[in-house]
Amino acid sequence: MRELATRVIAGERRAIARACTLLEAGRGAGLAGELAASPGHALVIGVTGPPGAGKSTFTDRLAQTIRGEDLRVAILAVDPSSMKTGGALLGDRIRMQRHHEDPGVFIRSMATRGAMGGLAPTTKLLTQVFAAAGFDVVIVETVGVGQDEIEVARIAQVVAVLLTPGQGDEIQAIKAGIMEIADLFVVNKADQPGADKLVQELEAEMHGSVRVLKTVASEGIGIAKVWQVLRELPRRAVAVDAPRFAIDHLGIAVGSIDEALKFYCEALGMGVPQRESVAGERVNVAMLQAGESRLELLEASDPESTIAKFIAKRGPGLHHVALRVPDLVRAAERLRAAGARLLNEPRTGAGGHRYVFIHPASTGGVLLELIEEHS
């Protein structure tokens, strides 16, 4: 992941695409942490509004205007999920084909995958990829949203809310939700009847606290002014996601796995375990799924093994707690710098996972195992 992050930061398009794919699939363990060290300077613009507001055409024209200043632009276009494939329903981005061969533009379609709020679950992570890759502007175009779907405000530094005339009582429909996140209102399709009335209603509702501009995105009219205002607006602070940690499993030392399974599987009904022997640790292992975490039953295969000595000294019982971390090497380095006592260098154990143990003296009395997520 460190090598991939280095390539992303260098601006390699294939590496950027690969990083996006891994993060969307939930397999980019450690990548977000690596990229967080190079946050970049990108202006993240949210473009949102109800269905039919012309967000894709507006985003296309906005990107074209920004590129006119020789700034690099990344576009994250969030679309509904296909019921058949789970992918982005409008992933071809037909309206943005003019940018296809422009090396200064990177377009990525994302499926919502059932998430609410107009975004996909990993949209924020992908904005961090583009920022680290040196893009000057990242435009996040949401799926068509309703009044309460305001997640874009959590990841964008400025938000443009697009509305169009002729959609009924627009102000009453939206004032409970997305009006509150708008840094700029854009009345798009302003060549249609009712545009001036909608502008007046918005200005009256906001009491001059939020600018209202008119555009005809299909003709490129008004886009330059929108860009001028967006770049001059105060940017809200957006926190970088911290690495996520979770309990991976509890390690339980037992005298006999077969005897222990009579309780866990037959009496308790926990299901069929995964069993293996780890020669390097001289231990037999049975792993039982318990929700998103697991129970690891540990049986000594050698009287001189660590588990055998543990049982001889303390008897069967809780041996360790395993915490899942996104980047084991970085976590180990951070712990050493903090003076923690590590019992081994990162190495591979049961299930092919890399792990490291920390002495109870450093953890408040419990043997702690850090185990790296599979990427």
PAPA-952880 format. One record per residue: residue in three letters; x, y, z of N, C-alpha, C in turn. Coordinates in steps of 0.02 Angstrom, whole numbers, padded with zeros to 5 digits, always signed. Example, Ala and Ser with C-alpha at 12.3 -4.5 7.8 and 13.67 -1.06 7.14 Angstrom:
ALA+00660-00284+00390+00615-00225+00390+00660-00165+00390SER+00642-00112+00354+00684-00053+00357+00645+00002+00394
***
This chain:
MET+00041-00060+00000+00000+00000+00000+00043+00063+00000ARG+00101+00060+00032+00144+00118+00033+00170+00133-00037GLU+00187+00081-00075+00210+00091-00144+00154+00120-00187LEU+00093+00094-00178+00037+00121-00216+00023+00193-00198ALA+00027+00210-00134+00017+00279-00113+00069+00325-00143THR+00131+00302-00147+00184+00342-00177+00169+00357-00250ARG+00143+00307-00285+00126+00317-00356+00066+00363-00364VAL+00018+00358-00318-00040+00404-00319-00016+00475-00310ILE+00026+00486-00260+00051+00553-00245+00090+00581-00304ALA+00122+00537-00342+00159+00558-00401+00113+00573-00460GLY+00048+00559-00451-00001+00576-00503-00010+00525-00557GLU+00012+00462-00546+00004+00410-00597-00070+00391-00604ARG-00098+00399-00663-00169+00387-00672-00190+00315-00658ARG-00149+00267-00679-00166+00198-00665-00166+00184-00590ALA-00119+00214-00554-00117+00205-00481-00177+00237-00448ILE-00197+00295-00473-00256+00329-00446-00318+00285-00456ALA-00326+00258-00516-00383+00214-00530-00381+00152-00486ARG-00322+00123-00478-00316+00064-00436-00333+00080-00363ALA-00310+00136-00339-00325+00156-00270-00399+00165-00260CYS-00433+00196-00309-00505+00205-00304-00541+00139-00302THR-00520+00092-00344-00552+00027-00347-00544-00011-00281LEU-00484-00010-00253-00472-00044-00190-00513-00014-00134LEU-00516+00051-00130-00553+00083-00076-00628+00071-00083GLU-00654+00073-00144-00725+00059-00154-00743-00012-00134ALA-00696-00058-00146-00708-00128-00130-00694-00145-00057GLY-00671-00095-00019-00655-00107+00052-00591-00147+00061ARG-00547-00147+00011-00486-00187+00015-00423-00143+00016GLY-00430-00080+00031-00372-00035+00032-00343-00026+00101ALA-00331-00081+00135-00305-00078+00203-00240-00038+00205GLY-00240+00015+00246-00179+00055+00255-00171+00110+00205LEU-00206+00107+00149-00195+00157+00096-00218+00226+00118ALA-00276+00230+00150-00301+00296+00171-00253+00328+00220GLY-00224+00289+00265-00175+00316+00312-00113+00342+00277GLU-00090+00305+00226-00031+00327+00189-00046+00393+00152LEU-00104+00399+00123-00121+00459+00085-00134+00519+00130ALA-00157+00504+00192-00171+00559+00238-00109+00600+00254ALA-00050+00570+00245+00012+00607+00258+00026+00659+00204SER-00010+00654+00147-00003+00703+00092-00072+00728+00073PRO-00102+00772+00114-00171+00791+00104-00184+00834+00043GLY-00131+00863+00013-00141+00905-00046-00174+00971-00030HIS-00196+01006-00081-00225+01072-00072-00290+01081-00110ALA-00322+01027-00130-00380+01030-00175-00439+01066-00143LEU-00474+01105-00184-00538+01132-00165-00591+01080-00182VAL-00628+01056-00131-00679+01005-00142-00747+01040-00146ILE-00778+01035-00205-00842+01067-00218-00896+01015-00221GLY-00949+01023-00183-01007+00980-00188-01058+01010-00234VAL-01085+00970-00280-01138+00991-00325-01197+00945-00312THR-01252+00973-00287-01309+00932-00268-01373+00967-00287GLY-01428+00931-00280-01493+00957-00298-01540+00902-00318PRO-01603+00917-00329-01652+00866-00346-01640+00836-00415PRO-01670+00778-00429-01664+00749-00496-01689+00797-00549GLY-01654+00798-00606-01675+00840-00661-01649+00911-00658ALA-01607+00927-00609-01582+00995-00603-01526+01010-00652GLY-01500+00959-00687-01447+00969-00735-01377+00967-00704LYS-01370+00926-00652-01306+00925-00616-01248+00901-00659SER-01259+00849-00700-01204+00823-00740-01182+00873-00793THR-01230+00905-00826-01212+00956-00876-01177+01014-00843PHE-01202+01035-00785-01171+01090-00748-01099+01072-00728THR-01090+01010-00702-01023+00988-00682-00975+00986-00741ASP-01000+00962-00797-00960+00960-00858-00936+01030-00878ARG-00981+01078-00878-00963+01146-00897-00918+01179-00844LEU-00930+01164-00781-00888+01192-00729-00816+01166-00736ALA-00809+01101-00749-00742+01073-00760-00708+01105-00819GLN-00746+01117-00872-00718+01149-00932-00692+01219-00915THR-00730+01256-00876-00710+01324-00856-00646+01323-00814ILE-00644+01276-00767-00585+01271-00722-00524+01252-00762ARG-00532+01206-00810-00475+01185-00852-00449+01243-00894GLY-00492+01292-00908-00470+01351-00945-00418+01391-00908GLU-00411+01379-00843-00360+01412-00802-00301+01365-00789ASP-00299+01310-00826-00245+01261-00821-00241+01229-00752LEU-00298+01221-00719-00302+01186-00656-00325+01114-00668ARG-00299+01067-00629-00318+00997-00636-00382+00984-00597VAL-00427+00945-00628-00493+00934-00600-00508+00859-00595ALA-00532+00837-00538-00558+00769-00530-00633+00773-00518ILE-00670+00729-00549-00743+00729-00542-00764+00662-00513LEU-00800+00663-00457-00830+00604-00428-00905+00609-00440ALA-00931+00569-00486-01002+00571-00503-01037+00512-00471VAL-01080+00526-00423-01115+00473-00387-01182+00460-00420ASP-01193+00397-00438-01253+00378-00474-01292+00324-00436PRO-01355+00314-00453-01392+00259-00423-01359+00192-00440SER-01369+00142-00398-01341+00076-00410-01386+00036-00456SER-01354-00001-00502-01391-00048-00543-01415-00106-00501MET-01479-00125-00510-01505-00182-00473-01473-00247-00495LYS-01447-00249-00556-01418-00310-00582-01345-00318-00563THR-01306-00263-00571-01234-00268-00561-01209-00236-00497GLY-01249-00191-00467-01226-00154-00409-01183-00095-00427GLY-01166-00088-00492-01123-00034-00514-01162+00029-00527ALA-01125+00081-00549-01156+00145-00562-01202+00140-00623LEU-01265+00161-00614-01315+00152-00666-01300+00195-00727LEU-01272+00255-00716-01255+00300-00771-01179+00308-00776GLY-01143+00255-00766-01071+00258-00761-01034+00278-00824ASP-01069+00281-00881-01034+00299-00943-01019+00373-00946ARG-01055+00414-00905-01042+00486-00903-01044+00517-00973ILE-01097+00503-01009-01103+00526-01079-01094+00601-01084ARG-01120+00638-01035-01118+00711-01040-01048+00740-01030MET-01000+00699-01010-00933+00725-00995-00880+00698-01043GLN-00900+00674-01100-00853+00643-01146-00803+00692-01175ARG-00818+00756-01172-00770+00805-01199-00704+00803-01161HIS-00703+00778-01099-00643+00776-01058-00606+00710-01062HIS-00630+00665-01103-00604+00596-01103-00528+00593-01114GLU-00503+00633-01159-00431+00629-01175-00391+00685-01143ASP-00420+00720-01097-00385+00775-01063-00348+00747-01002PRO-00281+00748-01001-00244+00721-00944-00253+00762-00880GLY-00281+00821-00886-00293+00863-00827-00360+00851-00795VAL-00398+00803-00821-00464+00786-00793-00467+00712-00779PHE-00492+00694-00720-00502+00623-00702-00574+00616-00680ILE-00612+00573-00714-00683+00564-00699-00693+00494-00671ARG-00727+00491-00614-00740+00426-00582-00814+00423-00564SER-00849+00373-00590-00918+00361-00571-00920+00313-00512MET-00967+00325-00466-00974+00283-00407-01047+00265-00399ALA-01061+00205-00378-01129+00184-00362-01142+00197-00288THR-01204+00217-00273-01222+00230-00203-01219+00166-00161ARG-01229+00108-00193-01230+00043-00158-01278+00044-00098GLY-01334+00077-00108-01386+00077-00057-01378+00130-00003ALA-01323+00168-00004-01312+00219+00047-01360+00278+00037MET-01381+00309+00092-01424+00367+00088-01382+00430+00089GLY-01413+00487+00074-01378+00550+00079-01350+00576+00014GLY-01359+00539-00041-01336+00563-00106-01265+00543-00123LEU-01230+00508-00078-01161+00489-00090-01153+00414-00084ALA-01095+00389-00104-01076+00319-00092-01038+00315-00026PRO-01034+00256+00005-01000+00251+00070-00927+00273+00069THR-00893+00266+00012-00822+00281+00010-00805+00345-00027THR-00856+00388-00039-00843+00449-00077-00789+00492-00045LYS-00792+00499+00020-00743+00542+00054-00672+00515+00045LEU-00664+00450+00050-00598+00421+00040-00571+00436-00029LEU-00615+00434-00079-00591+00447-00147-00574+00521-00157THR-00608+00567-00122-00587+00637-00126-00517+00645-00098GLN-00499+00605-00048-00432+00609-00019-00380+00581-00067VAL-00399+00531-00107-00354+00505-00158-00337+00560-00208PHE-00388+00594-00233-00376+00646-00283-00338+00706-00254ALA-00353+00723-00192-00316+00778-00161-00242+00760-00154ALA-00229+00699-00132-00159+00677-00124-00124+00673-00192ALA-00161+00659-00245-00132+00654-00312-00118+00721-00343GLY-00134+00775-00308-00115+00841-00332-00167+00877-00373PHE-00229+00853-00374-00280+00889-00411-00296+00954-00376ASP-00309+01005-00415-00324+01071-00387-00396+01076-00363VAL-00441+01044-00399-00512+01046-00382-00541+00976-00387VAL-00582+00957-00338-00619+00894-00340-00693+00913-00338ILE-00730+00893-00389-00802+00906-00392-00839+00842-00375VAL-00880+00844-00324-00921+00786-00304-00992+00800-00325GLU-01015+00764-00376-01084+00772-00400-01126+00717-00369THR-01175+00735-00329-01216+00685-00295-01269+00658-00341VAL-01296+00601-00320-01356+00576-00352-01412+00625-00336GLY-01466+00625-00374-01522+00670-00360-01548+00661-00290VAL-01552+00716-00251-01567+00710-00180-01632+00742-00161GLY-01657+00722-00103-01716+00753-00073-01695+00800-00017GLN-01743+00820+00023-01730+00874+00070-01684+00853+00128ASP-01681+00791+00145-01641+00771+00203-01575+00738+00185GLU-01559+00734+00121-01499+00699+00099-01442+00749+00090ILE-01406+00761+00144-01358+00817+00147-01288+00795+00163GLU-01272+00731+00150-01206+00706+00168-01149+00742+00132VAL-01161+00772+00075-01108+00805+00037-01076+00861+00078ALA-01114+00891+00123-01087+00945+00165-01033+00920+00212ARG-01031+00855+00224-00981+00828+00270-00913+00817+00236ILE-00912+00818+00170-00849+00804+00135-00827+00860+00089ALA-00872+00907+00074-00855+00961+00028-00841+01026+00067GLN-00794+01065+00042-00778+01129+00075-00827+01183+00056VAL-00856+01179-00004-00910+01224-00025-00961+01183-00063VAL-01024+01201-00057-01078+01163-00087-01122+01209-00130ALA-01131+01190-00192-01178+01224-00237-01241+01182-00243VAL-01298+01210-00227-01362+01176-00233-01397+01201-00296LEU-01409+01154-00342-01442+01171-00405-01517+01161-00400LEU-01554+01210-00425-01626+01207-00430-01647+01230-00499THR-01706+01211-00520-01732+01234-00585-01803+01259-00577PRO-01823+01307-00619-01893+01330-00616-01940+01275-00641GLY-02001+01281-00619-02052+01235-00644-02056+01169-00607GLN-02028+01164-00548-02031+01102-00509-02082+01106-00452GLY-02127+01154-00456-02176+01160-00403-02152+01209-00350ASP-02174+01198-00288-02155+01244-00234-02087+01226-00207GLU-02035+01247-00243-01967+01226-00228-01945+01245-00157ILE-01960+01306-00137-01935+01330-00072-01964+01288-00015GLN-02029+01277-00014-02059+01238+00039-02034+01166+00038ALA-02019+01141-00021-01998+01071-00027-01929+01059+00001ILE-01885+01110-00003-01816+01097+00015-01791+01134+00077LYS-01829+01181+00103-01800+01224+00154-01784+01187+00219ALA-01815+01128+00230-01799+01091+00290-01734+01052+00285GLY-01705+01048+00225-01645+01006+00218-01589+01040+00181ILE-01585+01029+00115-01525+01050+00079-01515+01125+00076MET-01567+01166+00090-01556+01238+00093-01506+01255+00147GLU-01503+01215+00200-01460+01231+00256-01386+01218+00241ILE-01371+01180+00189-01301+01164+00174-01274+01204+00116ALA-01317+01244+00083-01296+01279+00023-01249+01337+00040ASP-01192+01339+00007-01148+01397+00008-01163+01442-00052LEU-01196+01413-00101-01216+01449-00161-01277+01414-00192PHE-01327+01453-00210-01384+01426-00248-01374+01441-00321VAL-01385+01391-00364-01381+01400-00436-01449+01382-00465VAL-01481+01432-00494-01544+01419-00530-01524+01402-00602ASN-01523+01338-00616-01503+01315-00682-01565+01314-00729LYS-01551+01307-00793-01604+01311-00844-01643+01377-00838ALA-01603+01430-00827-01633+01496-00813-01665+01527-00874ASP-01662+01495-00932-01697+01519-00991-01769+01497-00992GLN-01789+01458-00941-01858+01434-00938-01901+01482-00896PRO-01967+01483-00908-02011+01526-00869-02008+01512-00794GLY-02011+01563-00754-02011+01555-00682-01943+01561-00650ALA-01890+01570-00688-01823+01573-00660-01814+01634-00615ASP-01837+01692-00639-01829+01753-00599-01869+01749-00534LYS-01927+01720-00538-01969+01712-00478-01934+01667-00427LEU-01903+01613-00450-01868+01568-00405-01808+01603-00373VAL-01772+01643-00411-01716+01681-00383-01741+01727-00328GLN-01795+01762-00340-01822+01808-00291-01844+01771-00227GLU-01875+01714-00235-01896+01675-00177-01837+01652-00135LEU-01784+01629-00170-01725+01606-00134-01691+01664-00098GLU-01685+01720-00130-01653+01778-00098-01693+01802-00038ALA-01760+01800-00044-01802+01820+00012-01797+01771+00070GLU-01793+01707+00054-01789+01656+00106-01722+01659+00143MET-01668+01672+00106-01602+01672+00136-01580+01740+00163HIS-01620+01791+00151-01606+01858+00177-01536+01882+00158GLY-01516+01864+00098-01451+01888+00074-01391+01852+00102SER-01401+01799+00142-01344+01764+00173-01310+01716+00125VAL-01344+01696+00072-01316+01649+00023-01329+01678-00047ARG-01276+01680-00088-01283+01705-00156-01328+01661-00198VAL-01363+01690-00245-01404+01654-00292-01384+01676-00362LEU-01363+01628-00404-01342+01643-00472-01384+01603-00522LYS-01388+01629-00583-01425+01595-00636-01376+01567-00688THR-01392+01507-00713-01352+01477-00766-01397+01443-00817VAL-01370+01436-00875-01398+01390-00925-01340+01344-00943ALA-01333+01291-00905-01273+01249-00911-01265+01219-00980SER-01319+01202-01012-01315+01171-01078-01282+01218-01129GLU-01285+01284-01116-01254+01333-01161-01190+01363-01130GLY-01174+01343-01070-01115+01371-01037-01126+01440-01008ILE-01187+01463-01006-01203+01530-00984-01201+01533-00907GLY-01163+01581-00880-01161+01593-00808-01111+01550-00770ILE-01080+01503-00803-01035+01456-00768-00972+01492-00743ALA-00945+01537-00782-00884+01573-00761-00896+01611-00697LYS-00955+01643-00691-00971+01679-00629-00978+01632-00570VAL-01008+01575-00582-01014+01525-00529-00945+01504-00504TRP-00899+01491-00549-00832+01471-00530-00798+01526-00491GLN-00806+01588-00512-00776+01644-00476-00801+01647-00404VAL-00866+01638-00395-00894+01641-00327-00872+01581-00286LEU-00874+01521-00315-00856+01461-00278-00785+01465-00251ARG-00739+01489-00291-00669+01491-00270-00657+01544-00216GLU-00702+01594-00212-00693+01647-00163-00731+01635-00098LEU-00775+01586-00097-00813+01571-00036-00767+01544+00019PRO-00783+01558+00082-00745+01528+00138-00752+01452+00135ARG-00698+01417+00147-00698+01344+00145-00710+01315+00214ARG-00760+01272+00219-00771+01239+00283-00718+01186+00293ALA-00700+01174+00356-00649+01123+00372-00679+01054+00364VAL-00642+01010+00332-00663+00941+00323-00610+00896+00354ALA-00629+00859+00405-00581+00816+00440-00562+00757+00397VAL-00498+00738+00400-00474+00677+00366-00493+00617+00409ASP-00521+00567+00376-00541+00507+00413-00481+00474+00447ALA-00489+00458+00510-00436+00423+00546-00439+00349+00529PRO-00382+00314+00535-00383+00242+00523-00434+00207+00569ARG-00467+00157+00543-00517+00122+00581-00488+00060+00615PHE-00510+00049+00677-00487-00009+00715-00548-00048+00737ALA-00539-00114+00745-00594-00156+00766-00566-00218+00801ILE-00607-00247+00845-00588-00310+00876-00591-00365+00823ASP-00535-00398+00810-00534-00453+00762-00554-00518+00795HIS-00522-00534+00852-00541-00596+00886-00516-00595+00958LEU-00543-00641+00998-00518-00655+01065-00484-00723+01063GLY-00422-00725+01086-00385-00788+01088-00394-00823+01155ILE-00419-00885+01153-00433-00923+01214-00391-00986+01215ALA-00348-00992+01265-00307-01052+01273-00348-01108+01303VAL-00347-01166+01269-00386-01224+01293-00340-01285+01296GLY-00359-01331+01340-00321-01393+01344-00333-01438+01285SER-00393-01438+01258-00411-01479+01201-00463-01443+01159ILE-00447-01432+01096-00495-01400+01051-00557-01443+01042ASP-00547-01509+01035-00605-01553+01026-00654-01548+01084GLU-00627-01546+01146-00670-01540+01204-00704-01472+01206ALA-00665-01419+01189-00694-01352+01191-00749-01343+01140LEU-00742-01376+01082-00792-01369+01030-00859-01402+01049LYS-00856-01448+01096-00919-01478+01119-00963-01425+01151PHE-00931-01376+01183-00969-01321+01212-00987-01269+01158TYR-00937-01244+01124-00948-01188+01078-00992-01207+01018CYS-00981-01266+00991-01018-01286+00931-01082-01325+00947GLU-01075-01377+00989-01132-01420+01002-01181-01388+01051ALA-01156-01363+01107-01201-01334+01157-01222-01263+01140LEU-01174-01221+01121-01189-01151+01107-01214-01141+01036GLY-01193-01184+00990-01217-01181+00922-01184-01127+00880MET-01119-01118+00888-01084-01064+00853-01068-01081+00780GLY-01077-01142+00759-01063-01158+00689-00998-01195+00680VAL-00983-01212+00617-00925-01251+00600-00862-01208+00604PRO-00811-01229+00640-00750-01189+00646-00703-01200+00587GLN-00659-01152+00577-00602-01161+00531-00542-01183+00573ARG-00512-01239+00553-00458-01266+00593-00393-01269+00552GLU-00338-01257+00587-00272-01263+00555-00219-01270+00610SER-00161-01291+00588-00103-01295+00633-00051-01245+00609VAL-00023-01208+00657+00028-01158+00641+00094-01184+00670ALA+00134-01213+00626+00196-01246+00649+00243-01198+00684GLY+00248-01137+00657+00295-01090+00686+00279-01071+00757GLU+00215-01072+00775+00194-01055+00843+00181-01118+00885ARG+00186-01177+00853+00175-01241+00888+00107-01241+00922VAL+00055-01225+00880-00012-01220+00907-00062-01244+00855ASN-00116-01274+00880-00173-01291+00838-00227-01238+00851VAL-00261-01219+00797-00308-01164+00802-00376-01185+00775ALA-00429-01163+00809-00497-01168+00784-00528-01099+00788MET-00551-01072+00731-00579-01005+00730-00654-01008+00721LEU-00690-00975+00766-00763-00974+00765-00788-00904+00753GLN-00833-00896+00705-00859-00829+00689-00909-00808+00742ALA-00903-00746+00765-00949-00718+00814-00967-00648+00791GLY-01016-00643+00745-01032-00579+00716-00975-00556+00671GLU-00954-00493+00681-00899-00467+00642-00832-00485+00673SER-00832-00513+00733-00771-00535+00767-00769-00611+00770ARG-00718-00638+00803-00710-00711+00805-00683-00732+00873LEU-00692-00796+00887-00658-00828+00944-00606-00875+00917GLU-00545-00869+00943-00490-00911+00920-00471-00959+00977LEU-00485-01022+00967-00467-01073+01017-00396-01097+01002LEU-00353-01095+01053-00282-01111+01045-00263-01171+01087GLU-00237-01223+01052-00217-01285+01085-00143-01296+01071ALA-00104-01308+01123-00032-01319+01114-00019-01384+01076SER+00025-01381+01026+00046-01442+00991+00115-01464+01014ASP+00145-01427+01060+00211-01443+01086+00213-01421+01159PRO+00238-01464+01205+00238-01447+01276+00281-01386+01292GLU+00324-01365+01245+00367-01307+01257+00340-01244+01222SER+00282-01249+01194+00254-01192+01159+00229-01138+01207THR+00218-01079+01182+00194-01023+01224+00127-01039+01255ILE+00082-01071+01217+00016-01087+01244+00021-01139+01299ALA+00064-01189+01289+00074-01240+01341+00099-01209+01406LYS+00146-01164+01400+00174-01130+01459+00121-01085+01492PHE+00080-01053+01451+00027-01010+01478-00022-01051+01520ILE-00043-01109+01492-00091-01151+01528-00060-01179+01591ALA+00004-01198+01587+00038-01226+01646+00041-01174+01702LYS+00048-01111+01684+00056-01059+01735-00012-01031+01759ARG-00059-01023+01713-00121-00988+01730-00183-01030+01720GLY-00176-01086+01684-00234-01126+01668-00268-01101+01605PRO-00316-01138+01578-00352-01116+01518-00387-01049+01530GLY-00396-01012+01478-00431-00948+01485-00411-00899+01431LEU-00432-00837+01440-00418-00784+01392-00343-00774+01386HIS-00317-00782+01326-00245-00775+01315-00227-00706+01288HIS-00267-00681+01239-00252-00615+01211-00314-00586+01177VAL-00310-00522+01164-00360-00486+01125-00326-00463+01061ALA-00357-00476+01004-00329-00457+00940-00367-00398+00911LEU-00330-00345+00896-00358-00285+00868-00339-00280+00795ARG-00388-00271+00751-00375-00266+00679-00355-00194+00661VAL-00299-00186+00627-00274-00120+00608-00264-00117+00532PRO-00270-00057+00502-00263-00053+00430-00191-00059+00405ASP-00142-00040+00446-00072-00041+00424-00028-00063+00482LEU-00008-00126+00481+00028-00155+00538+00097-00123+00547VAL+00133-00113+00493+00200-00085+00497+00199-00016+00528ARG+00152+00025+00504+00148+00093+00530+00127+00093+00604ALA+00080+00049+00622+00059+00044+00691+00117+00023+00736ALA+00157-00026+00713+00214-00049+00752+00265+00007+00760GLU+00278+00044+00708+00325+00100+00712+00302+00153+00762ARG+00237+00167+00760+00209+00217+00805+00214+00194+00878LEU+00202+00129+00889+00206+00103+00957+00277+00104+00984ARG+00325+00085+00942+00395+00088+00963+00415+00159+00982ALA+00394+00206+00941+00411+00276+00955+00381+00299+01021ALA+00324+00269+01040+00291+00287+01102+00318+00248+01162GLY+00366+00202+01150+00397+00165+01204+00362+00100+01222ALA+00315+00077+01180+00280+00014+01194+00328-00045+01184ARG+00315-00099+01220+00357-00158+01216+00327-00209+01168LEU+00355-00215+01109+00333-00263+01059+00370-00329+01069LEU+00333-00384+01065+00362-00450+01077+00389-00483+01015ASN+00374-00457+00956+00399-00487+00894+00395-00436+00838GLU+00431-00449+00785+00424-00410+00724+00363-00436+00686PRO+00332-00395+00644+00274-00418+00607+00289-00483+00568ARG+00247-00533+00576+00256-00596+00540+00189-00628+00527THR+00189-00680+00487+00126-00711+00464+00107-00769+00509GLY+00042-00770+00527+00017-00823+00570-00044-00856+00541ALA-00091-00876+00585-00151-00912+00564-00191-00870+00514GLY-00217-00904+00464-00258-00871+00414-00219-00828+00365GLY-00153-00830+00369-00112-00790+00324-00107-00717+00343HIS-00131-00700+00403-00128-00631+00426-00059-00615+00457ARG-00037-00554+00446+00023-00531+00481+00002-00503+00549TYR+00047-00513+00598+00028-00493+00666+00090-00473+00706VAL+00077-00439+00762+00129-00423+00810+00096-00422+00879PHE+00132-00445+00929+00106-00445+00998+00138-00388+01038ILE+00098-00359+01083+00122-00307+01129+00116-00333+01200HIS+00169-00324+01238+00172-00349+01307+00118-00318+01351PRO+00089-00357+01397+00038-00331+01442+00060-00270+01482ALA+00125-00263+01494+00149-00206+01532+00135-00140+01496SER+00126-00142+01432+00114-00081+01393+00040-00069+01378THR-00003-00119+01392-00072-00115+01370-00123-00113+01427GLY-00098-00109+01488-00145-00109+01544-00160-00178+01571GLY-00117-00227+01555-00124-00293+01586-00148-00348+01541VAL-00162-00334+01478-00185-00387+01432-00136-00394+01374LEU-00122-00455+01354-00081-00467+01296-00122-00446+01235LEU-00095-00399+01197-00131-00372+01140-00097-00393+01075GLU-00136-00418+01029-00112-00435+00963-00139-00385+00913LEU-00096-00357+00872-00117-00316+00816-00114-00360+00754ILE-00169-00362+00717-00173-00404+00658-00193-00360+00599GLU-00158-00368+00543-00170-00325+00486-00227-00351+00444GLU-00269-00303+00422-00324-00321+00377-00295-00347+00312HIS-00330-00395+00282-00311-00416+00215-00329-00361+00166SER-00283-00344+00120-00298-00292+00071-00322-00324+00006
***
